[in-house]
Amino acid sequence: MFTRSLGRSRFLVCAVLAAFVALVMPIGLAAGPVPATEKGNLSGFVYAKDVKTPVAGAVVKLRNTADMKELVSMPTDANGMYSIAGIPEGRYVVGVTSAKTDFNFDYALYVKAGELGKLSVSLAPGAGQETPEEAPAKKKGFFSSVAGRVLVVSAVGVGLYFLIVVNESSPIR
């Protein structure tokens, strides 16, 4: 009789449910959200195409992929070193502006709050990004040359000859 009344007791059911929730619920959720006051930092070096010569006066730019806000470093020193402090946590696209041209990188960088990231870059043009002095001279196409035009005119002439002369109806035949 005692066991039947114990199973039906509201107090016991609530106590068992509260103990289960306390054991299963993570402690981080009970404490509430962590304030996002910490910010990350990024530093590194900017090198020329040879990956040895430091580039002075270059500016490193970070653009947040979520809200498109841009952060900019001070110009690099004589050693090519840059530093950006106070970066909110998130994913960023990296770009560098130098005296010669602008460089945009095709990858995203994740900056974590409370940590220092180190990224050194080389200003070598990638695919489709050639500087004017390094661009190779364009070759002239074959059909734009005199020999190509002569070939086209000859081929058309031979084709017309066989079309008109060979298939011509003769009164003798």
C-alpha angles and dihedrals in degrees: 000000000000092000092052093053091045092058091050096049114117091209093058093047092050092047093051091047092049092050091049093050092047092053096044101041113089116242092232092063092050092053093052130233119330112243112248097223095125118090133190132241133216129199138160145118135289115217134186124247092282090061090230107071114080116227114226121204097023118140121217116212129195122196119194110231093211103051101009093235113155128220120195132199127219113262113283119262127238090282092053093248122152134178134192118190131189099034114167113234113269148085119306138185114224127224135169128206115200134171091267104044148318123279124199120189122220097222134077124235122211116216115200122208116253095017137100116231121200120207126167118187138193120217098226116141113248130212110318093007106100122157115233096248092051097045111114118237110264115246119234114246119247095241090051091060126083092251091053093050091049089051092051094047091047093049092049091048093051091047093051091047092056092043096050107027102036096044094043114126113238124207088218095061 
